[in-house]
């Protein structure tokens, strides 16, 4: 199963992993990453995080990132679920899940997808803090994480 979804509603990690596995006996490893809303960022309390995106463009970007991972590792499945809209601290934002015969490929592909998602996917984050709303800038650490894969584009 290869699937990319952008949605406002929450997701159920267990149900999503079960769908990814779907009785495929070839799978020896499933690796997941779940990103959540923090209550602090850059020294300020965060009451709400709102994610905006460009419908259509965002899904195509995520699909391209997954395809790049599939070109590098022999995956049986890959799933990206990314939420948009307003979210509160502790809410789930993103799920990346990869299945493969072995854990090495699944771990690497999951990390690769997340590193590229943070830098290449067209999402914009706005935080509500005690000092008002602010847009979240890209992080140098995200660029460094992506650069370690040494892939152009």
URNORHU-V196616 format. One record per residue. SS is DSSP state (helix for helix, strand for strand, loop for the rest). PHI is phi in whole degrees, -180 to 180 (none if undefined). NEAR is the number of other C-alpha atoms within 10 Angstrom. Layout:
ss=SS phi=PHI near=NEAR
ss=SS phi=PHI near=NEAR
This chain:
ss=loop phi=none near=14
ss=strand phi=-121 near=17
ss=strand phi=-150 near=15
ss=strand phi=-129 near=19
ss=strand phi=-137 near=16
ss=strand phi=-118 near=17
ss=strand phi=-151 near=12
ss=loop phi=-86 near=14
ss=loop phi=-77 near=12
ss=loop phi=-70 near=15
ss=loop phi=-129 near=16
ss=loop phi=-105 near=9
ss=helix phi=-56 near=15
ss=helix phi=-61 near=9
ss=helix phi=-66 near=10
ss=helix phi=-67 near=16
ss=helix phi=-66 near=17
ss=helix phi=-61 near=10
ss=helix phi=-64 near=14
ss=helix phi=-64 near=22
ss=helix phi=-75 near=21
ss=loop phi=36 near=11
ss=loop phi=69 near=9
ss=loop phi=-83 near=13
ss=loop phi=-70 near=8
ss=loop phi=-73 near=12
ss=loop phi=-73 near=19
ss=loop phi=-109 near=14
ss=strand phi=-152 near=19
ss=strand phi=-129 near=23
ss=strand phi=-117 near=20
ss=strand phi=-127 near=19
ss=strand phi=-130 near=16
ss=strand phi=-123 near=14
ss=strand phi=-96 near=14
ss=strand phi=-127 near=15
ss=loop phi=-78 near=19
ss=loop phi=-89 near=16
ss=loop phi=-92 near=15
ss=strand phi=-138 near=13
ss=strand phi=-155 near=12
ss=loop phi=51 near=7
ss=loop phi=81 near=6
ss=strand phi=-117 near=13
ss=strand phi=-68 near=16
ss=loop phi=-115 near=22
ss=loop phi=-89 near=17
ss=strand phi=-158 near=18
ss=strand phi=-122 near=25
ss=strand phi=-119 near=19
ss=strand phi=-108 near=18
ss=strand phi=-115 near=14
ss=strand phi=-155 near=17
ss=loop phi=-104 near=11
ss=loop phi=-54 near=10
ss=loop phi=87 near=9
ss=helix phi=-64 near=12
ss=helix phi=-64 near=19
ss=helix phi=-62 near=21
ss=helix phi=-64 near=14
ss=helix phi=-64 near=17
ss=helix phi=-64 near=26
ss=helix phi=-62 near=20
ss=helix phi=-63 near=16
ss=helix phi=-63 near=21
ss=helix phi=-63 near=27
ss=helix phi=-63 near=15
ss=helix phi=-62 near=16
ss=helix phi=-64 near=23
ss=helix phi=-64 near=19
ss=helix phi=-72 near=11
ss=helix phi=-94 near=12
ss=loop phi=-130 near=15
ss=loop phi=-80 near=15
ss=strand phi=-86 near=22
ss=strand phi=-91 near=21
ss=strand phi=-158 near=21
ss=strand phi=-151 near=27
ss=strand phi=-136 near=25
ss=strand phi=-127 near=27
ss=strand phi=-122 near=20
ss=strand phi=-125 near=26
ss=strand phi=-89 near=23
ss=loop phi=-133 near=20
ss=strand phi=96 near=15
ss=strand phi=-78 near=16
ss=strand phi=-141 near=21
ss=loop phi=-107 near=18
ss=loop phi=-51 near=15
ss=loop phi=84 near=11
ss=loop phi=-66 near=16
ss=strand phi=-77 near=20
ss=strand phi=-105 near=23
ss=strand phi=-142 near=20
ss=strand phi=-126 near=23
ss=strand phi=-122 near=22
ss=strand phi=-136 near=27
ss=strand phi=-132 near=32
ss=strand phi=-119 near=30
ss=strand phi=-157 near=23
ss=loop phi=-69 near=16
ss=loop phi=-132 near=15
ss=helix phi=-65 near=16
ss=helix phi=-58 near=13
ss=helix phi=-66 near=22
ss=helix phi=-67 near=28
ss=helix phi=-62 near=19
ss=helix phi=-62 near=16
ss=helix phi=-65 near=28
ss=helix phi=-63 near=25
ss=helix phi=-66 near=22
ss=helix phi=-58 near=20
ss=helix phi=-60 near=25
ss=helix phi=-66 near=26
ss=helix phi=-62 near=21
ss=helix phi=-73 near=22
ss=helix phi=-59 near=21
ss=helix phi=-64 near=16
ss=helix phi=-109 near=17
ss=helix phi=-107 near=17
ss=loop phi=-79 near=20
ss=loop phi=-80 near=17
ss=strand phi=-122 near=16
ss=strand phi=-127 near=15
ss=strand phi=-110 near=17
ss=strand phi=-125 near=18
ss=strand phi=-105 near=23
ss=strand phi=-101 near=18
ss=strand phi=-123 near=17
ss=loop phi=-59 near=10
ss=loop phi=-94 near=9
ss=strand phi=108 near=8
ss=strand phi=-82 near=15
ss=strand phi=-149 near=12
ss=strand phi=-82 near=13
ss=loop phi=-92 near=13
ss=loop phi=-78 near=9
ss=loop phi=-63 near=12
ss=loop phi=-102 near=10
ss=helix phi=-60 near=9
ss=helix phi=-64 near=10
ss=helix phi=-68 near=15
ss=helix phi=-64 near=15
ss=helix phi=-66 near=12
ss=helix phi=-63 near=16
ss=helix phi=-66 near=20
ss=helix phi=-63 near=13
ss=loop phi=-65 near=10
ss=loop phi=-82 near=13
ss=loop phi=48 near=7
ss=loop phi=-120 near=8
ss=loop phi=-70 near=5
ss=loop phi=90 near=4
